[in-house]
Amino acid sequence: MTAPSFHGRPDATQKDWAIDRSAPGKVTGRLKRAMDAMIWQGLPRAQAAAKGPITDHALQIALKRPHVKAYYLSELEVLRLSTHARNIHVLEEIRDSTKNHMARVQAIKALEQLCDELPTARGGYELPGLTIRIIGGPAQRPMIDVTPTKSENAEGT
């Protein structure tokens, strides 16, 4: 695959590529355009990189950086949440309109499962398992006085 051209110019210089570059520790410019194309348009990495325009390899390397991963995961969460409401309506439509009883049962199961997976009041998701809560520190034990008594002092001298 050939390297993408910078704004349609295959003769672009390094100075041209420095324009619209992401600031350190941030996802902006060409990287953001490529990431958004991958997330919001569902493009494969190589095609999304061409939208940037950046190279596929540069996008692959960028995805290994913590701040880029964080951006990617946060945008995926936004995408998931934004499609969540529509998914519920589609499942209700299937449940109410189809004559296929198995499809209706599966739609009902999916709807009930979606309701079970809604975030808790804390903002997170409850996961199955055992939670151990330790409230407070260890009990205070009485202090033991270890100062020598007068009789012990007399014996030691």
C-alpha angles and dihedrals in degrees: 000000000000122000114263117258120240107250090331095311113119089183093062117145129222088260090058091052091051089064113096092012120157116262114244111279093009137094106229140127120014094355091055092049091051093046092047091050090052094047105034101031096036093231121162114255095258093052092043090051090054089055089058090043097237132117121272089239092053090052091048091052092045091055088063092062116096097231091049091048089050091051091047094050094045092050091048089053090052090049091049093049093045092054094042095084093049091049090056092052092048091050091049090050091051091047093050103038111033123093091204104102094200091054089050092050092048091048090051091049091049092049092050091047091051090053090051091052097054114124118267123240089268090064096248135091124261112238126198117256143072123307120201115199120194109197117191127354130280118302114270112249120210115266115251117221109225100175111128118252124232093259092053090049092052093050093050094056 
